[in-house]
């Protein structure tokens, strides 16, 4: 089994070779707007998956997929000539979904920003539901009758006061 560093290097080289081959060697007009975004190689270096994007709509993706499948043999022989590996990996082309996912994330972030702006707009004109200041202030504590222990002194009789806090 090959190490993963070698597989990564080979995948990078395959992506470069395929992109160059599409640009210079394969003369199919359906492949004019193709960009090779990534390549992955299995650990045994026998299979390579090449990811691509197409500038266009779904019909362009379908025609590009057909064109790439027809050019697979030419591109594989080019990869075999330029990599020098014992077994030339089989090439599988997969449409890359990362740009679509990134576009969707941008749309979701824009919607979230609009919702945040709406909440901020509503909050700027809002008033408190209860008192303007529901918390106790220093003016409220001055009105107390120096009651530091929190117990009302009027509830005790003179006999209770003489006995003291221990009750004895």
Steps between C-alpha positions, in 0.01 A plus 500: 500500500617850422527768762245780501759766419582325174130464419449874562794591277376268226147642527632854468706401197201321340287814541770705327542251216125469440452879501787543258369219280154654487648834403756389241423151374125435513323722249138454603293823511290356784812515720566870447372616840630213719718558804675212676464574872646194671612140460508214748688173468428178686778376733595223254544767224273306262199733482484878474193717539525836326261777611396770257269800474331646195399858442139461392175326580397137548494434125863611481586260783336211314679572172831552682462167681446326166801676347724410795393136481588492131841661566588273795723270292708784357538664841588170670775425249634852551500446879682169453766659279568791734481344847728201464303276738488126445122488457320789338199581717153482351341844478152572628357849450262639761326837491622707795219625724712737711422815296126429523527440874699822542238694304225351719692593816538857375124517442430365850741749656334785309156389627633479856645851472165632375324332794753648745452846350122462536536396866733794567254737333212369714711511816603862446140621543405260779423607858520285815182309583504576875650778706767706335749381765379181674809469720545634851698823513684679781198728561288193581748374761508835683126471565552181705504543879862396551386143481827323427405151613181481293284416804217726619581607858134563590417126500700435820373566852710654776542156657644362178747785485616438861561130434736583214571322177564161665154494658634436844 
